[in-house]
Amino acid sequence: MTRADAVALAHGYLQSGEFLRELDRRVAYPTESQNPERRDCLRAYLEAELQPAFSQLGFSTRLIESPKGDHPYLLADYREDATRPTVMMYGHGDVVDGMIGQWRDGLDPWQTTTSGNRVYGRGTADNKGQHSINLAALRAVREARGGRLGFNAKFIIETGEEIGSPDLREVCESLRDDLKADLFLASDGPRLAADQPTIFLGCRGGIRIHLDVNLREGSHHSGNWGGVLANPATILANAIATLVDAQGRILLDELKPPRLSNQIRSALADVKIEPMPDEPALSEDWGEEGLSAPERLYAWNTLEVLAISSGDIEKPANAIPGQARAVLQLRFVVGTKFERAVDAIRARLRASGFPMVEVSATQSFAASRTDFDSPWIDWAARSIHRTTGKAPSVLPNFGGSLPNDVFSEGLGLPTIWVPHSYPGCCQHAPDEHILLSVAEEALGIMAGLFWDLGEMPAPL
């Protein structure tokens, strides 16, 4: 059989309904990693669902316990010929909270529901649908080659990505010899647009900044005390305004990235961000001045207010609150001195008259990307173009955060991400979904990539 046959087989899995039945079975596992009551579900997803799937593809598998013992890993290994390329793949079986009762039309997050071009369900986009596409594409290539892949493959599935992959680096470094490979190829996050195949080479980093103002216990009558008691909410709002302005521009130089290189500007020159009708329109006059929208999203830092609280917004009392708090997030690109962020923010607030604002940080991801000179980038782009007839967008990184640094820095692998979702997929929110059109194209893309890997006599 030929490359075209392998691509057709992969498309056929969707057209026959086989892929959706498989995805429905996987979505049914409520693998919420933030919920301690779901620990058994995390393990069951690996043992009862994925281990048999990998075994059917000729992989040997074993469970790896996390150092903390809460979020296990599955390591799958397929060895065919030591002279052939070895690809390292990744996925995560955990999901965010199901948010039962908040989905449209009362949809159950733990089962897939197809409506038009959309397939709803928690994990359809992030990440069960994406690693399921890659597994199906491997199956198509193996079938087309008569039980062979033509290359060696390793796959690690974690169950703690949604809580920050707390021990992924430690686990991977302990398995360094087992994870040796020539290329890292994985799928997560969204494409540039639903109809635009995309390659991204890494990710922005992220760090949560907590700001707390604790002035006193309890609240006090705003009439009897207004004007003589400091208001923590007022203080907090003005403190944030010293860090980021009303147009979302970072005011603190220590939180900004290095100057954009000509190489990055060139890579993003032809990239366009064009939201679909059901996606939010881009805000005018928002973000760093002098940059294009793709440069702001993929090559610059942002400081966002994720949550802010003081008093009871549902039942506000005529009282001055005693505390106020906010959670901010710095998304940053390679080269940012993010480890200095907390000290820099604390110094700015003190200098601006806000020493009472306590500053701390949690949930940190590193920024990382593959060098643009890697020959694997052109190889992947040519393969995708051959399959789809479209030149993929090649992004230095995508806007979100992933544990890419574990593989690019920790294991020293060139990293190629080929995402199968799109920006409007509602991941981390009610109504998460994938698009049937994207899933079908993605199945073909991955089958083409895996076929082309098997055509290589030796690694690049």
C-alpha positions in Angstrom: 0.0 0.0 0.0 1.0 3.6 -0.5 1.2 6.9 1.4 -2.1 7.9 -0.1 -3.6 4.6 1.2 -2.4 5.3 4.7 -4.0 8.8 4.6 -7.2 7.3 3.3 -7.3 4.7 6.0 -6.9 7.4 8.7 -9.7 9.5 7.1 -11.8 6.3 7.0 -11.6 5.9 10.8 -13.6 9.1 11.2 -16.0 8.5 8.3 -16.9 5.1 9.6 -17.6 6.4 13.1 -14.8 4.2 14.6 -12.8 7.2 15.8 -15.8 8.9 17.5 -16.7 5.7 19.3 -13.2 5.4 20.6 -13.2 9.1 21.7 -16.5 8.7 23.4 -15.1 5.8 25.4 -12.2 7.9 26.5 -14.1 11.1 27.3 -16.3 8.9 29.7 -13.4 8.7 32.1 -13.8 11.8 34.4 -10.0 12.3 34.7 -10.1 15.7 36.6 -6.5 16.0 37.9 -7.5 18.9 40.2 -10.0 16.6 42.0 -8.4 14.2 44.5 -11.5 12.0 44.2 -10.6 11.2 40.6 -7.3 9.5 41.3 -8.7 6.1 40.5 -10.0 7.4 37.2 -6.6 8.7 36.2 -5.1 5.3 36.7 -8.0 3.5 35.0 -7.6 5.7 31.9 -4.0 4.5 31.5 -4.5 0.9 32.5 -7.9 0.0 31.1 -8.1 2.3 28.1 -4.6 3.3 26.7 -2.5 0.2 27.6 -4.7 -2.1 25.4 -4.7 0.5 22.6 -0.9 0.7 22.5 -0.6 -3.1 22.8 -2.7 -3.4 19.6 -0.1 -1.3 17.9 2.8 -3.5 18.9 4.0 -1.2 21.8 5.3 -2.5 25.1 3.9 -0.5 28.0 4.5 0.1 31.6 3.1 2.4 34.3 5.5 4.8 36.0 4.5 6.0 39.4 4.9 9.7 40.0 7.2 10.7 42.9 4.2 12.0 44.8 2.1 8.9 44.0 -1.0 10.8 42.8 -0.7 11.1 39.0 0.8 8.1 37.2 2.4 8.0 33.8 2.2 5.5 30.9 5.3 4.8 28.9 4.8 3.0 25.6 7.8 1.8 23.5 7.9 0.4 19.9 11.2 -0.8 18.6 11.6 -1.9 15.0 15.1 -1.1 13.7 17.9 0.7 15.5 19.1 2.3 12.3 15.7 4.0 11.7 14.5 7.3 13.2 13.0 7.3 16.7 10.2 9.7 17.4 9.2 10.7 21.0 5.5 11.6 21.5 3.5 13.0 24.4 -0.1 13.5 25.5 -2.0 14.0 28.7 -5.0 12.0 29.9 -6.1 14.5 32.6 -8.7 17.2 32.1 -9.9 20.3 33.9 -13.1 20.3 36.0 -16.1 19.0 34.0 -18.3 22.0 35.0 -21.4 19.9 35.1 -24.6 21.9 34.6 -22.9 24.8 32.8 -22.9 23.3 29.3 -25.3 24.3 26.6 -28.6 22.4 26.4 -27.6 20.4 29.5 -24.9 18.5 27.7 -23.0 15.9 29.7 -19.3 16.7 29.7 -18.5 13.0 30.2 -20.0 11.8 26.9 -19.4 13.1 23.4 -22.3 14.8 21.6 -22.1 15.5 17.9 -23.9 18.6 16.7 -23.2 19.7 13.1 -19.4 20.0 12.7 -18.8 20.0 16.5 -18.1 17.1 18.9 -18.7 18.2 22.5 -17.2 16.6 25.6 -14.5 17.3 28.2 -11.1 16.4 26.8 -12.2 16.3 23.1 -9.8 19.2 22.4 -7.5 19.0 25.5 -6.1 16.5 25.1 -7.8 13.1 24.6 -9.0 14.0 21.1 -5.6 15.1 20.1 -3.6 12.0 21.3 -6.4 9.8 20.0 -5.9 11.3 16.5 -2.2 10.5 16.7 -2.8 6.9 17.9 -5.3 6.4 15.1 -2.8 7.7 12.5 -0.2 5.3 13.8 -2.7 2.5 13.4 -3.4 3.5 9.8 0.3 3.6 8.9 0.9 0.2 10.5 -2.0 -1.3 8.7 -0.9 0.2 5.3 2.7 -1.2 5.9 1.5 -4.7 6.8 2.1 -4.5 10.5 5.1 -2.2 10.5 5.6 1.5 11.1 9.0 1.9 9.4 10.4 3.8 12.4 10.8 3.5 16.2 8.4 5.2 18.5 8.0 6.2 22.2 5.0 7.7 23.8 4.6 9.1 27.3 1.1 10.0 28.7 0.9 12.0 31.9 -2.0 12.6 34.1 -1.0 15.9 35.8 -0.7 18.5 33.0 -3.7 20.5 34.1 -2.1 21.0 37.5 1.2 22.1 36.0 3.0 18.8 35.3 4.5 18.9 38.8 7.0 16.0 38.4 7.2 15.4 34.6 10.7 16.7 34.4 11.9 14.5 37.3 10.2 11.5 35.8 11.6 12.1 32.3 15.1 12.7 33.6 14.9 9.4 35.5 14.0 7.7 32.2 16.5 9.6 30.1 17.9 6.4 28.5 14.4 5.0 27.8 13.4 8.3 26.2 16.3 8.8 23.8 14.9 9.9 20.4 15.7 11.9 17.3 12.6 14.0 17.2 9.8 15.0 19.6 6.4 15.2 17.8 3.2 15.9 19.7 -0.2 17.6 19.6 -1.8 20.0 22.0 -3.2 23.5 21.9 -5.0 25.2 19.0 -4.1 25.7 15.4 -3.7 29.3 14.2 -7.2 28.9 12.7 -9.6 26.0 12.0 -8.7 25.8 8.3 -5.0 26.5 8.7 -2.6 23.6 9.5 0.0 24.8 12.0 3.3 23.9 13.4 4.6 25.5 16.6 8.0 25.0 17.9 7.5 25.5 21.6 5.4 27.6 24.0 5.2 30.7 26.1 6.0 30.3 29.7 3.6 31.2 32.5 3.7 32.3 36.1 0.8 33.2 38.4 1.3 36.3 40.5 -0.8 36.5 43.7 -1.5 40.0 45.1 -3.1 40.2 48.6 -4.1 43.1 50.7 -5.0 42.2 54.3 -5.7 45.3 56.3 -8.1 44.1 59.0 -10.5 41.4 60.1 -14.1 41.8 58.9 -15.9 44.6 57.2 -16.9 48.0 58.6 -19.9 50.2 57.8 -19.1 52.4 54.8 -21.1 55.3 56.2 -19.6 55.3 59.7 -16.1 54.5 58.5 -15.9 55.8 54.9 -13.2 58.3 54.4 -11.2 57.2 57.5 -10.5 53.6 56.8 -8.3 52.5 53.9 -10.1 50.3 51.4 -8.1 47.2 50.3 -10.0 46.9 47.0 -9.2 50.5 46.1 -5.6 49.9 47.0 -5.4 46.7 45.0 -6.9 48.3 41.9 -4.5 51.1 41.9 -1.5 48.8 42.6 -2.4 46.7 39.5 -2.5 49.9 37.5 1.2 50.5 38.2 2.0 47.1 36.5 -0.3 47.1 33.5 -2.1 50.0 31.9 -5.7 50.4 30.6 -4.7 49.1 27.2 -3.1 45.9 28.5 0.5 47.2 28.1 3.1 46.1 30.6 4.5 49.0 32.5 7.3 47.2 34.3 10.4 46.7 32.0 11.6 43.7 34.1 8.4 41.8 32.9 9.1 42.5 29.2 10.9 40.1 26.8 14.1 40.9 24.9 13.7 42.9 21.7 12.1 40.9 18.8 14.7 39.5 16.5 14.5 39.8 12.8 14.2 36.1 12.5 11.1 36.1 14.7 9.6 39.1 12.8 10.2 37.3 9.5 8.6 34.1 10.7 5.5 35.9 11.7 5.3 38.4 8.8 2.8 36.4 6.8 0.8 35.1 9.8 -2.8 36.4 10.1 -5.1 36.1 13.1 -8.7 36.0 11.7 -11.2 34.9 14.3 -14.2 32.8 13.1 -17.7 34.3 13.4 -18.3 32.4 16.7 -14.9 33.6 18.2 -14.3 37.0 19.8 -13.1 39.8 17.6 -9.7 41.2 18.3 -9.7 44.2 20.5 -8.6 47.5 19.0 -5.8 49.4 20.6 -5.0 46.6 23.0 -1.5 45.3 23.8 2.0 46.4 23.2 2.4 49.4 20.8 4.3 48.9 17.5 3.6 45.2 17.2 1.3 43.2 15.0 -1.3 41.0 16.5 0.7 37.8 15.7 3.8 39.4 17.3 1.8 40.3 20.5 0.4 36.8 20.7 3.3 34.6 19.8 6.4 36.8 20.5 5.7 39.1 23.4 4.7 39.0 27.0 1.3 39.7 28.6 0.3 40.4 32.1 -3.4 39.5 32.6 -5.7 39.8 35.6 -7.2 36.4 35.9 -9.4 37.0 39.0 -10.0 39.8 41.5 -12.1 39.7 44.6 -13.1 41.8 47.6 -16.4 41.6 49.5 -19.3 39.6 48.1 -20.1 40.6 44.6 -23.4 38.6 44.6 -24.6 40.3 47.9 -22.6 43.5 48.3 -22.9 45.0 51.8 -22.7 48.7 52.7 -19.3 48.0 54.3 -15.6 48.6 53.6 -14.0 45.1 53.2 -11.0 44.2 55.2 -9.2 42.2 52.5 -8.8 42.1 48.7 -6.9 39.8 46.5 -6.1 39.2 42.8 -4.4 36.6 40.7 -2.4 37.8 37.7 -0.6 35.8 35.1 2.5 36.7 33.2 2.8 34.8 29.9 6.3 35.1 28.6 8.5 34.1 25.7 12.1 32.7 25.7 14.6 35.1 27.1 12.4 36.6 29.8 14.0 36.8 33.2 10.8 35.5 34.8 12.5 34.3 37.9 12.9 37.9 38.9 9.3 38.8 38.4 8.1 38.6 42.0 11.0 40.7 43.3 10.5 43.3 40.5 6.8 43.5 41.2 7.3 43.9 44.9 9.9 46.6 44.4 7.6 48.5 42.0 4.6 48.4 44.4 6.7 49.6 47.3 8.2 52.4 45.2 4.6 53.4 44.2 3.3 53.6 47.8 1.8 50.1 48.1 4.0 48.2 50.6 0.9 46.6 52.1 0.4 44.5 49.0 1.8 41.0 49.5 3.3 39.4 46.4 3.8 35.7 45.8 3.9 33.3 42.9 2.7 29.8 42.0 2.3 27.5 39.0 5.3 28.3 36.9 5.9 27.0 33.3 9.1 27.7 31.4 9.2 29.1 27.9 11.0 27.2 25.2 11.3 26.6 21.5 13.2 24.7 18.9 15.8 26.5 16.9 14.5 27.7 13.5 17.5 26.1 11.8 16.4 22.6 12.7 15.9 20.5 9.5 12.9 18.8 11.1 10.9 22.0 10.6 11.2 22.0 6.8 10.6 18.2 6.8 7.3 18.5 8.8 6.1 21.5 6.7 6.8 19.7 3.4 4.9 16.6 4.7 1.9 18.6 5.8 1.8 20.5 2.5 2.0 17.2 0.6 -1.0 15.8 2.5 -3.3 18.9 2.5 -2.1 21.1 -0.3 -1.7 23.9 2.2 1.5 25.4 3.5 1.3 25.2 7.3 1.9 28.3 9.4 5.1 27.8 11.4 5.0 29.7 14.7 8.0 30.1 17.1 5.7 29.1 19.9 2.0 29.1 20.6 0.4 31.5 23.0 -0.2 29.1 25.9 2.0 27.1 28.1 3.0 23.4 27.9 5.9 21.4 29.5 7.8 21.7 26.2 11.0 22.6 28.1 11.1 19.1 29.6 11.7 17.7 26.1 13.5 20.5 24.4 15.8 21.5 27.3 15.7 18.5 29.6 16.0 15.8 26.9 17.6 17.9 24.2 15.1 17.0 21.5 14.0 19.2 18.6 10.3 19.8 19.3 7.6 19.9 16.7 3.9 20.4 17.8 1.1 19.8 15.3 -2.1 20.9 17.0 -5.5 19.4 16.1 -7.8 22.0 17.8 -8.7 25.6 17.0 -8.9 28.8 19.0 -12.7 28.7 19.5 -12.7 25.1 21.0 -13.7 26.3 24.5 -11.0 24.2 26.2 -11.0 24.8 30.0 -14.6 26.0 29.7 -18.1 24.7 29.3 -18.9 23.4 25.7 -15.3 22.1 24.9 -15.4 20.6 21.5 -13.4 19.6 18.4 -14.4 20.1 14.8 -15.1 17.1 12.6 -13.4 18.9 9.7 -10.3 19.6 11.6 -10.2 16.0 13.1 -10.4 14.5 9.6 -7.7 16.7 8.2 -5.5 16.1 11.3 -5.9 12.3 10.9 -4.5 12.6 7.4 -1.7 15.0 8.4 -0.4 12.7 11.1 -0.7 9.6 8.9 1.4 11.5 6.3 4.0 12.5 8.8 4.3 9.0 10.2 4.5 7.5 6.7 7.2 9.9 5.8 9.1 9.1 9.0 9.1 5.5 7.9 10.6 6.4 4.5 13.7 7.8 6.1 16.7 5.5 5.9 18.2 7.3 8.9 17.4 10.3 11.1 17.9 13.8 9.8 
